[in-house]
Every structure is written in structure tokens, then in C-alpha cells.
Amino acid sequence: MSSFSATVKRELCRVPIEKNCCAQAECYGALLLGNTFRAGELRILTSHAAFAERLPPLFEAAFGFRPGVPSRPERGGKWLFSVTRQVRTVRAAYGYGADDDTVLHLNNAVLEQECCQAAFWRGAFCSGGTVTDPLKKYLLEIVTPHRVLARELSALLRESGLEAAAGERAGVQVLALKVSEAIEEFLALTGAPLSAMAVMQAKLEKEIRNSVNRRVNCDTANVDKTLAAASRLRDAIGRLERSGRMDSLPETLKETARARVAHPEDSLAQLADRLGVGKSCLNHRLRKLAELAEKQ
């Protein structure tokens, strides 16, 4: 797994496991966005090795017991973390009854502290989140099959000042952050400041690249205009020469005509400098050449 999501999750999994309340909050996020959160069993499926390794010590810090090491099925390539014997202990910590398998709700009482909210989102993202390479586009998503839970998660994000776009895709609920600043804030909040800086760096690179492209496009347009104008003047000068009228023109107009033909890529300012005259004077001479060419 070598995506930007994997990089973010590796950084999040390096956050030290310290306070009991935050460990419980992180487990809560991981379980709610995991595979199964029911009275009979708790299951988390993950394709991320660092997250799979973090779960046993995380649960030990949160609940005082250490579940077995996650197993990796031969097919599918994901690690399976399962809790079966201490399910009641875990569910009770979050205010769920022993046999309560009703619609999954978010218990905000578990997340009263800001540090716990940050830990919760860390677990939630590692379990059910993805983020796109910011050089491609800005998109961080958290996915759950539970509609009610999605609404409550959206409200919790709003409390942190993050407005997520909510929608449904392929039968699951999707919360999406689509603005670079919001993604930076989320990553910094959850404990991934290096990844947040990577988003900022990507944004800066895009802005520089776009600025260069705009300048190149503007310069190209100006060159095109200059060449088109020069082409029209060459045609006019050609008509004057073919009709024999060039020899009868004042020396200043003949000099201007020769310079325009010899240096078609010059801008008006460059051509004026080459002739040692002002732009207004040069404009007057070029208009005069064009007018004379139109006369029969």
C-alpha cells in the first residue's frame, strides 16, 4: 500500500498511545467505521499493516486486555482484528447495552474532550477513511454503511469547524472534505502534521505551476498577436513594393518597413527601440504604411 492514504495512516499510527480516555476514543472511531459493531462480535478489517499492528496495544491501553494479533486471510489481503470474549466490556464503555443491536448511534458523551475527539477521528480515518494524493485533487473521504451514523459524524465534524459534503455512493454513506484547507486541518487535528504540510506543499506547487502556465499562455498570446500584426504589415509592405510605390515613400517609412520585415517577431516596444523612436511614432508610421497599401 503506497498511496498518500497509506502515508497518512502510517503517520497516524506513530502517534503515541498515552491517555486512557484517548485510547478508548480512538478504539471507538475504529470500531464504528470498522466491519462489525454488534453485541456478539466486534470486527475491524484493514489493508494497512501499521494500523493492524496498532490495534492490540491500543485496546490494551483502552480496556486493560490485549486481543490477539490480527490475522491476515489468504485471500483478500486484509488483516482481520476481532474481539469476541470482552465485547460487553468494550460496548459498555461506549454506553451500549449488552444485547442492543439497534441502529448504530454516536455517543457524544465519550468525546467531550478535544483530545478525545482528535483520537476518535484518528481511529475513524484509519478504519474507514481515504485521502487522495493532493497533487491530483483535494479529497478526503470517510465511509460508513449507516445513514444515521453518517449524519452524526457530519455534525461532529462541524463542531471542529469542518464542513463535510454528505452523499451516498454504491449503497454507502460518504462524508467528503474537498477543500485543501479543510483536509489540512483534519490531518493536523488527528496527528498527521507532516501529511498536512504535504497538502500545503502540493497546493503551493499547483499555484506556482498555474501561475507559470498563465504567464506562458499570456506570453504566447502576445507573441501570436505580434506575429499576426507583423504578417499583415508584411503583406501591406509587399503590395507597396510590387506596385513600385515603396521607392517614392519618405525615408522614415522605408526604414520602418525594412525593420518590420527583418524582425517580424519584435513587439512594438522592441521595434521602436530598434528604430530609436517612441511607440506612438512607430504606430503612426505603421498605420501610414497600411493605409498607403490599401490605396490603389
Sequence and secondary structure as in RCSB ss.txt:
>XXXX:A:sequence
MSSFSATVKRELCRVPIEKNCCAQAECYGALLLGNTFRAGELRILTSHAAFAERLPPLFEAAFGFRPGVPSRPER
GGKWLFSVTRQVRTVRAAYGYGADDDTVLHLNNAVLEQECCQAAFWRGAFCSGGTVTDPLKKYLLEIVTPHRVLA
RELSALLRESGLEAAAGERAGVQVLALKVSEAIEEFLALTGAPLSAMAVMQAKLEKEIRNSVNRRVNCDTANVDK
TLAAASRLRDAIGRLERSGRMDSLPETLKETARARVAHPEDSLAQLADRLGVGKSCLNHRLRKLAELAEKQ
>XXXX:A:secstr
  SHHHHHHHHHTTS    HHHHHHHHHHHHHTSSEE SS EEEEES HHHHHHHHHHHHHHHS      B  TT
T  EEEEE SSHHHHHHHTT  TT  SS    GGGG SHHHHHHHHHHHHHHHEEE  TTT   EEEEES HHHH
HHHHHHHHHTT   EEEEETTEEEEEE SHHHHHHHHHHHT HHHHHHHHHHHHHHHHHHHHHHHHHHHHHHHHH
HHHHHHHHHHHHHHHHHTT GGGS HHHHHHHHHHHH TT  HHHHHHHHTS HHHHHHHHHHHHHHHH  
